[in-house]
Amino acid sequence: MSYQVSLRQAAQKQLDKLAEKDYEIVAEAILALEQEPRPLRVKKLAGSGLWRIRIGSYRVVYAIDDEECLVIVVRVARRTEDTYKRL
């Protein structure tokens, strides 16, 4: 089953700010969520209903709506203390 991937405006801006090399790697990982929204090593974030995947030093935080077959990317960020704040 194929999912549709949607990026929130803030996530798109964060993705657009990445260096070209990093952009390609992260964008490819986001597109892969269409086929498998819960890939190996995905982690569910406690208490929020959100998921995250790790791509090198970057994190992609997203929500999954199985009924609508939709993945909504909430944040694309380099891993820091603030990565998971205010989600």
C-alpha positions in Angstrom: 0.0 0.0 0.0 1.4 3.4 -1.0 1.1 6.4 1.2 1.1 10.1 0.2 3.8 12.2 1.8 3.0 15.8 2.7 5.4 18.4 4.3 4.2 21.1 6.5 5.3 24.6 5.4 7.9 24.8 8.2 9.3 21.4 7.4 9.6 22.4 3.7 11.5 25.5 4.7 13.8 23.5 7.0 14.5 21.0 4.1 15.2 23.8 1.7 17.8 25.3 4.0 20.0 22.1 3.9 23.1 21.9 1.8 22.6 20.3 -1.6 24.3 17.0 -0.6 22.3 16.7 2.7 19.1 17.8 0.9 19.3 14.9 -1.6 19.9 12.3 1.2 17.1 13.6 3.4 14.6 14.1 0.5 15.3 10.5 -0.7 14.5 9.2 2.8 11.3 11.3 3.0 10.2 9.9 -0.4 10.9 6.4 0.8 8.2 6.9 3.5 5.6 6.6 0.6 6.3 2.9 0.4 7.2 2.2 4.1 6.0 4.7 6.7 7.5 2.6 9.5 11.0 1.6 8.1 13.6 -0.3 10.2 14.9 1.7 13.1 12.0 4.1 13.1 11.2 5.4 16.6 7.8 6.4 18.0 8.1 9.6 20.1 6.6 9.1 23.6 3.4 10.8 24.3 3.0 12.6 21.0 1.9 10.1 18.4 4.7 11.2 16.2 7.5 9.1 14.6 11.1 10.0 13.7 13.7 8.6 11.4 17.4 9.2 11.7 19.3 10.2 8.6 22.9 10.8 9.7 22.9 13.8 12.0 19.4 14.8 10.7 16.0 13.8 12.1 12.7 13.7 10.3 9.7 13.9 12.6 6.3 13.0 11.1 2.8 11.7 11.8 1.1 8.8 10.1 -2.6 8.6 9.2 -3.2 5.0 8.3 -6.9 5.6 7.5 -6.0 8.2 4.8 -2.7 6.6 3.9 -1.0 9.9 4.6 2.4 10.8 6.1 2.8 14.4 7.3 6.3 15.6 7.8 6.4 18.0 10.8 10.1 18.8 11.2 13.4 18.3 9.5 16.3 19.2 11.7 19.8 18.5 12.7 19.9 16.6 16.0 20.3 19.1 18.9 18.7 19.5 22.4 15.9 21.5 20.7 15.0 19.1 18.0 12.0 17.6 19.8 10.8 20.7 21.7 7.5 22.3 20.8 6.3 19.5 18.5 
